[in-house]
């Protein structure tokens, strides 16, 4: 249990999928201009990561990993070369489901997110979480904690950036750093701030 909590907290703060690995930067930079949109996309990413990581774990463990098909009498079959395409297909299917739900129940959020909602399907943070899960050989419960923590960490980062960018509208930013430049500097400072949690142990 302690290990699962540690994985969860690490994925939120120190190993933040966005600020430690800089995965998912495209939607992070584009959508963080507006607080409501950032929160909406953040919740969508939390949901997608919380679901896709464990689903992909099941797919990997029982279909794709070397020897995974032993239950079907095919212990020598190795489908691990299909890992990338299969994970992407799972992510795309779940993102499509999220997109339909948001369109049905919150059309205003759907309109404000625009193209960035379907782009969750190709968000490298989503795919990266599943690939890290395989690389680190997590159990199902560890994967569940890692997926949820990564989503919450991503949401925390984009909401924090949205709050900072609102304040920056009234700041006297040097001309050469306006827009993308100051956003990247703030992202780096946020990453350094999140790394301060690295000394915390359970």
N, C-alpha and C positions, 0 to 999 in steps of 0.2 A: 504493500500500500504506500509506504514511504517513497519507494522508487517511482511509482506512478505520479504522486504529487510533485516530486522533484522534476520529472520529465515535463509535466504540465507547466510548472512555474518557469522552468528554463525556456520552454518554447514561447512563453508570453514575453519574457524580458530578455535574458542574456542571449538566447538563441533565436530571437525574434526573426521570423522568416523574411521580413521586409528590411529591418534595420541591421541585421547581422549578415544576411546573405544577399540583400538587395534584390530579392525576387518579388515581382509584382509592382515594379516601379512605374510602369506606364500608366496604369489606372490610378495609382497613388498620386502621381503628380497632376494628372488631368482632373480628377474628381475632387481633390481636396480643396478646391476653391470655395465650395459651398458646404456649410455644416450639415444641413439636412440630407443632401445627396451623399456626403461622406458617411454619415451614420447609416443610411439605407444600404449603401454598397457594403459597408462594414458588416452589417447583420447578414447580408446575402453571402459574403465570403465566409463568415463564421459557420453558417449552416452548411454551405457546400463542402468546406474542409472537414467539418465534424462528421459528415456522411461519407464523402468520397474516400477518406483515408481508411476507415474500417472496411468499407466495401472492397476497396482495392486490396486490402490485406487478405480478405477471404478469397478473392480471385487469385492472388499470388500464391497463397498457402495451399489451396485445393485444386488449382488448375495449371498454373504456370511454372512454379518452382521445380527445380530438378527433383524427380521422384514424387512430385505432388499427385500424380495420377495413379499411385499405388492402390488407392481405394477402388479404382476401376480396373485393376488387373494389368496396368501398364506402367510398372515401376521404372522402366528404362526410358520412357518418353520425357523429353525435356523441351518445354515450350517457353522457356525464359526469354527467348529472342522476341517473343510477342509482347513483352512487358510494356514497352512504351506505347504502342498502338492501342493495347487493351486499356491501359490506364487512361489514355486520352478519351477513348470511347465512353468509359464509365463517367468521367468528368463531364463530357459534353451532354450525355443523357440527363444527368442530374441538374446541370445548369439549365437545360431546356425546361425541366420541370419547375425549377425556381422561377424562371422567366415567365412561364405561364401563370403561376400563382400570383406573382407581383403584378402582372398585367391585369389579372382578374380582380384583385382586391385593393390595390393601390396604384391606379393608373397615373396619378400625378408623379409618384416616385418612378414609375416605369418610364414616363416621358423625360424626366430630369436626368435619369441615368443614361438614356439614349443608347449609343453603341457600346458603352462600357459594360452593360449588363451581359449581353452575349459574349463579350470578350473575356468574361470570367472563365469561359471554357478553355481559353488558351492562355490564361494567366499562369505564368511560370511558377508562382507561389503555390498554386493548387497542385500542379504536377510535381513540383519539387518536394512537397510534403510526402506524397506517396513514394517517391523515389528514395527519400531519406529514410522512410519507414523500412523499406527493403534493405537498404545499405546498412542500417543499424540493427537489423534483425530483431525488431520489436515484436512483443507478443500482441495479442488482440487488444487487451486492456491498455497496454502502453501506447499502441497506435491510436486508440480512441482518445486518450489523454493528449497525445502529441497533436492530433488533428484539431481537437477543440482548442488547445492552447495556442497553436499556430494561427487559427482563425481569430481568436480574441486578441492576440498580439498584433496581427495585421490591422484589425479594427481600431485598437488603441492607438496605433501609429498614425493611421489616416485621420482619425478624429482629432488627435493632438495637432497634426499638421494643419487641419482646417482651422482650428482655433488660432494657431499662430499666424496663419495667412490672413485671417480677418484683422488681426492687430497690425500686421505689416502694411495694410492698406493706408494706415495713417502714419507710417514710419517714413523717415527721410532716408530712403535707400539710395545709395550711389547709382548713377545712371547705368554704369556697366554691369551692375548686379541685379537690376530689376527683373522680375519674372522668374525665369528658369534658374538663373544664377543664384539668387538668394534662397530659392527653394532647395537647391542642392546643398548649400552651406548649412541651412537649418536641418536638413535630413542628416547630415554628418554629425552635427551637434546633438541631435536627438539620439543617434546611434551611440555616441559616446556616453550620453546620459543613461541609456538603458544598460550599457555595459557595467555601470556602477553596481548593479545587482549581482555581479559575478561573485562577490565575496560572501554572499548569503548562502548558508548551508543548512540543510534540515537535520 
